[in-house]
Amino acid sequence: MGSLGRESARLREVRGALDRIDAGSFGICLNCEEDIGAKRLAAVPWAAFCIVCQEAADHMASNPQYEDQEQISDAA
């Protein structure tokens, strides 16, 4: 992914975080609905997933046998 693509993706992530703040759901994992750790939010304030769910999503993204992101909870 090029620089523009990375910047566009980051902008979408930040806008998503702002939307979650407005909705009152900031800091809650979009997958498992557990709290996202304070250290993770300090490092990645736009994080949408807790570290366990993010690692599962990253694993799925790097393995083409996973076709559906809904499998995150199964892998987590």
N, C-alpha and C positions, 0 to 999 in steps of 0.2 A: 504494500500500500504506500502510495506516495505521500509527501508532506501535506498536500492539500486534503487528501483523503483522511489522514490521521487527524488533522485539525478539524475537519468536518465531523468526524466521529466524536472527538472530544467535546465539541460544541453541543452535539446532541446529548451527550452524557451529562454535561453541565445543565443544559435546559431541563433534562429529565429530573435532575436533583432539585432544581428550583421548583419544578412542578410538584415534586414530592413534599417539599417544604410547605408549599401552598396548601396541599391536600392533608398535611399533618402526618404523612407517612414517611418522612425523611428518617433515615437511620434504621429502617426495618427492611430486611431482606425481601426482595420481590419473589423469591422462590419459596423459602421455608418460613417466612414471616417472623423469624427470630430477630433480635436486635443485632445490628452490625456493630462490631466492637469499636470502642472509642479510638483505639490506636489505628485501626483501619481507616476510620473516617478522618482522622487527623492526617494520615498519609495520602488518602484518596477520597477527598470530600464528596466527589460525585458518585461514589460506589453505590451500586444498586443491589449488590449481593454480599452476603457475609463471605468470609474467606473460604469456608468449606464449599459453599455453592459456587463461588467464583472459580475455585480450583476444578470443580467438576465440570463447569461450563468450558473452561480452558481445555480440559482433557478431551471433552467431546468435540470441540472445534478442531483439535489437532488429529482426531481420529475419524475418518470419513464414514465408518460404519454407523455412527450416530447420525440419524437423519433428522431427529426432532429434538428441539431444545427442551421439550416437556420432560425429557428423560433425566433432566438435571436432578430432580428429587430422588430418582432411583439410584443415581450414581453417588449422591451425597451421603 
